[in-house]
Amino acid sequence: MIAGRAREAVARGFRLLHVDASPASAPILRRCGFHDITTSTHYQWTPPR
């Protein structure tokens, strides 16, 4: 699935792909040629009462 989506992106002229990956799936993506360029931190906002 990853390779297919990457091929489609290349065919459409994109040079970069963005993937959110859990620590468990990151090794799979690395084996497919992806590498980290940044990290993100997800927060859940809770409105004040």
C-alpha positions as CSV (number, residue, x, y, z in Angstrom):
1,M,0.0,0.0,0.0
2,I,2.8,2.4,0.9
3,A,4.7,1.8,-2.4
4,G,1.5,2.2,-4.4
5,R,0.7,5.6,-2.8
6,A,4.3,6.7,-3.2
7,R,4.2,5.8,-7.0
8,E,1.0,7.7,-7.4
9,A,2.5,10.8,-5.6
10,V,5.5,10.7,-7.9
11,A,3.3,10.3,-11.0
12,R,1.5,13.4,-9.9
13,G,4.7,15.4,-9.5
14,F,5.1,15.4,-5.7
15,R,8.6,15.1,-4.3
16,L,7.8,14.6,-0.6
17,L,5.3,12.5,1.3
18,H,4.1,13.1,4.8
19,V,3.4,10.1,6.9
20,D,2.3,10.0,10.6
21,A,3.6,6.8,12.0
22,S,3.5,5.2,15.4
23,P,6.8,3.9,16.9
24,A,5.7,0.4,16.0
25,S,5.2,1.2,12.3
26,A,8.2,3.5,11.9
27,P,10.7,0.6,11.2
28,I,8.4,-0.6,8.4
29,L,8.5,2.9,6.8
30,R,12.3,3.1,7.2
31,R,12.6,-0.2,5.3
32,C,10.5,1.4,2.5
33,G,13.0,4.2,2.2
34,F,11.4,6.9,4.4
35,H,13.4,8.8,6.9
36,D,12.6,11.3,9.7
37,I,12.8,15.0,8.9
38,T,10.8,16.2,11.8
39,T,8.6,15.1,14.6
40,S,5.1,16.2,15.8
41,T,3.5,16.2,19.1
42,H,-0.2,15.7,19.4
43,Y,-2.2,17.4,22.1
44,Q,-5.8,17.2,23.1
45,W,-7.2,20.5,24.2
46,T,-9.7,20.5,27.0
47,P,-11.7,23.7,27.4
48,P,-11.6,25.3,30.8
49,R,-14.7,24.9,32.9
